[in-house]
Structure formats: structure tokens, C-alpha cells
Amino acid sequence: MGVVTESVRQLMQTDLRAAMAERDKPRVEVLRSALAAFANAEAVSVDDDHVASGLLGDVARRDLTDDHHTSILVKGCDDLAAASRELRELGLDDEASKLDHQASILRGYLPDGSAGRE
């Protein structure tokens, strides 16, 4: 299953470069945020036992499963949807629509059955 996860990450990185070239700000923001969330989840806690290696005492990052990546994407979609609902309740429909658009971009990277690509 790791191959699928890596291909999703690679797809997102490729799409990020394309979005940057096209100056597609909403897509760039979503992809950067999702890729950063992946990187943060891979970080090793200072409280964890780990073996430092190399001259600078680097430690290996965590390996995330497909389920981890999917849960990160789902959480991102859920967070955007919740923020959108709150903005609508405040009468900020334009801002809420922007978040809805970002959530739809993110849903496009969920596995088949969860959402289709935009």
C-alpha cells in the first residue's frame, strides 16, 4: 500500500508545481498545506526513543501508511468544511465558498470511493 501513498504524494507535488506555474493560488495553498501536514506527521517527537545517526545526529522520519495519509486528507476536508459552516453562520458566504472550493480540491486526492478528482 505504500506505493499508492507515495504516488499520491508525488501527484500532489507535481500538481503543486503546475499550480504554481499557473498561479492558481487556492490550489497552491491547499497542496502546500496538505504536503506540510504529511511532513509534520512524519516528524519524530523529541519524547520518542530514537537513534541519531550521521554527523548532525539526524533521525529517521516516521513512515506513514496509506491510512495515515488518507486520515490526514479527510481531517483537512473536515476542518475546511467546519470553518466554512462557521463563516456561513456569520454571513461570510464569499469566504465560506473559498473554503468549500479548497475542500473540493483536497477531496480530489482521496482514494477511490471517498471522492473523485476535480
C-alpha positions as CSV (number, residue, x, y, z in Angstrom):
1,M,0.0,0.0,0.0
2,G,3.0,2.3,0.5
3,V,3.3,2.7,-3.3
4,V,-0.2,4.2,-3.5
5,T,0.6,6.7,-0.8
6,E,3.9,7.7,-2.4
7,S,2.1,8.1,-5.8
8,V,-0.5,10.4,-4.2
9,R,2.3,12.5,-2.6
10,Q,4.1,12.6,-5.9
11,L,0.9,13.6,-7.7
12,M,0.3,16.4,-5.2
13,Q,3.9,17.6,-5.6
14,T,3.6,17.5,-9.4
15,D,0.2,19.3,-9.2
16,L,1.8,21.9,-6.8
17,R,4.4,22.8,-9.4
18,A,1.8,23.1,-12.1
19,A,-0.5,25.2,-9.9
20,M,2.5,27.5,-9.1
21,A,3.2,27.9,-12.8
22,E,-0.5,28.6,-13.4
23,R,-0.6,31.0,-10.4
24,D,-3.6,29.0,-9.1
25,K,-3.4,30.4,-5.6
26,P,-6.2,28.3,-4.0
27,R,-4.7,25.1,-5.3
28,V,-1.2,26.1,-4.2
29,E,-2.4,26.9,-0.7
30,V,-4.3,23.5,-0.4
31,L,-1.4,21.4,-1.8
32,R,1.2,23.2,0.3
33,S,-0.9,22.7,3.4
34,A,-1.6,19.0,2.8
35,L,2.1,18.3,2.0
36,A,3.1,20.1,5.1
37,A,0.6,18.1,7.2
38,F,2.2,14.9,5.8
39,A,5.7,16.1,6.7
40,N,4.5,17.1,10.2
41,A,3.0,13.7,10.8
42,E,6.3,12.1,9.7
43,A,8.3,14.1,12.3
44,V,9.7,12.3,15.2
45,S,8.7,13.6,18.6
46,V,11.6,14.6,20.9
47,D,9.9,12.4,23.6
48,D,10.2,9.3,21.4
49,D,13.2,7.0,21.7
50,H,15.2,7.3,18.6
51,V,18.6,6.6,17.2
52,A,20.6,9.5,16.0
53,S,22.8,9.0,13.0
54,G,25.2,10.9,10.9
55,L,27.3,13.9,11.7
56,L,24.4,16.1,12.8
57,G,22.5,13.4,14.8
58,D,19.7,13.2,12.3
59,V,16.9,10.7,13.0
60,A,14.8,8.8,10.5
61,R,11.3,10.2,9.9
62,R,8.2,8.0,10.6
63,D,6.9,6.0,7.7
64,L,3.2,6.8,7.2
65,T,0.8,4.3,5.8
66,D,-1.9,4.9,3.2
67,D,-4.4,5.0,6.1
68,H,-2.4,7.8,7.8
69,H,-2.3,9.8,4.6
70,T,-6.0,9.3,3.9
71,S,-6.9,10.3,7.5
72,I,-4.8,13.5,7.2
73,L,-6.6,14.4,3.9
74,V,-10.0,13.6,5.5
75,K,-9.2,15.7,8.5
76,G,-8.2,18.6,6.3
77,C,-11.5,18.3,4.4
78,D,-13.4,18.1,7.7
79,D,-11.6,21.2,9.1
80,L,-12.3,23.2,5.9
81,A,-16.0,22.2,6.0
82,A,-16.4,23.1,9.6
83,A,-14.7,26.5,9.1
84,S,-17.0,27.1,6.0
85,R,-20.1,26.4,8.1
86,E,-18.9,28.8,10.8
87,L,-18.3,31.5,8.2
88,R,-21.8,31.0,6.6
89,E,-23.3,31.3,10.1
90,L,-21.6,34.7,10.3
91,G,-22.9,35.7,6.9
92,L,-19.5,35.5,5.2
93,D,-20.6,33.5,2.2
94,D,-17.8,34.5,-0.1
95,E,-15.1,33.4,2.3
96,A,-17.1,30.2,3.0
97,S,-17.2,29.5,-0.7
98,K,-13.4,29.8,-0.9
99,L,-13.1,27.2,1.8
100,D,-15.6,24.9,0.1
101,H,-13.5,25.2,-3.1
102,Q,-10.3,24.3,-1.2
103,A,-12.1,21.3,0.4
104,S,-13.2,20.1,-3.1
105,I,-9.6,20.3,-4.3
106,L,-8.4,18.3,-1.3
107,R,-11.2,15.7,-1.7
108,G,-9.8,15.1,-5.2
109,Y,-6.8,13.4,-3.7
110,L,-8.7,11.0,-1.6
111,P,-8.8,7.3,-2.6
112,D,-11.5,6.0,-5.0
113,G,-14.7,5.7,-3.2
114,S,-14.0,8.7,-1.0
115,A,-14.2,11.4,-3.6
116,G,-13.4,11.9,-7.3
117,R,-10.6,14.1,-8.6
118,E,-11.7,17.6,-9.5
